[in-house]
Amino acid sequence: MDADLPSELEHYTGIWRGQWEGTLDAVFVVLSARGEFVESYYSHGTNLIVRESGAMILQGVILSGALVFPMQGGYSMVFSPGEGGSITGLLYRPREVPSRIVMLPES
């Protein structure tokens, strides 16, 4: 399942799991990268606020080693290498404080 990623994106190889703000399970997988463009699979579960689980293919760009995914309604997700082999993510929403996630590779 591992994508054949360029060396500068090797950190993102594999299946990543985490929880947004410690409450919403999520899975992230980089599927492919070509030039400055990246395609990833993303899914999430449910919690008290998010009532329906979902999955999508994200189309984004690579900026200084970070993966940036613009979304509908002014939303965007940004993933970057974190400490200790993790990936950190931010979900930006219009007029709200960004949500955070730390993702670890699936073992």
Secondary structure, DSSP 8 states (H G I E B T S, - for coil): ------GGGGGG-SEEEEEETTTEEEEEEEEEEETTEEEEEEEE---SS--S-EEEEEEEEEETTEEEEE-GGG-EEEEEE-GGG-EEEEEE-TTS--EEEEEEE--
